[in-house]
Amino acid sequence: MRILVIAAVVLALTAASVQAQGRRQPSDGAKPADTTPKIDEKAYKAALERIPEPKDKYDPWGGARPSEPSRKPK
């Protein structure tokens, strides 16, 4: 009996979540306003030029391996 009740609860919760995902908001026919910000190419390029150039090359694996290769003994 307990297993049947647990199975019914799990089935009800699953069905409720599927039903909630399928609902759509009612629309009045008008398209929503475009809320995405407009890209300003001139400001973007100016911001890229303000980024300073690094003095030395960045090595992301520098901590995982030695900086100089090990030499084989003769």
N, C-alpha and C positions, 0 to 999 in steps of 0.2 A: 504494500500500500504506500509506503514511504517513497519508494522508487517511482511510482506512478505520479505522485504529487511533485516530486523534484523534476521529473521529465516534463510535466505540464507547465511548471514555472519557467523552465529553460526555454521551452517552445514559445511561451507567451512573450518572454523578454526578447527572443530573437525576432519574432514576428513584429513586435512593437518597434524595434530598431530599424527593420527593413521598411516598414510603413513610414517611419519618420524620414527616412532618406528619400523616399519617392515623392514627398509632398513638394508642391511648387507654390511660390508666393503668387497671389492674384495680381494681375497686371491691369492697369487702366488703359493700356494701349499706347501710352507715351513712352518713348525711350528714356532711360535714366540719363542723367547728366554725366558727361565725361569727367571723371574725377582724377584721371591720371595726370601727373604733372607734365607740362610741356618741356621738352629737352632744349636747352639753350646751347647750341654747338660752340658759340664763341666763348661762353663762360667755361665750358668743358675743356676746350683746348687751352685756355688761359690757366686753368687749375692744373692741368697736366704739366705745363711748363714751369709751374712753381715748385714741383717736386724736385728736390735736389738729387743730383747724380751721386751714386755711392763711390767712395774712394777706392775700395777694393771689392773684388767679386765676391758675392755671397755664396757660401758653400753649405747647403742644408744638411749634408751628411758629414760635416766636419767633426762632430762629436762622436760619430759612430765608427770612424776609421782614423788612423793616424794621418797627420797632415803630409808627411813625407813617406814615400814607399820604403819598406824595409829592404835593406841590401843583403844579398846572400853572402855569407862568409866564404872566403877562398879556401 
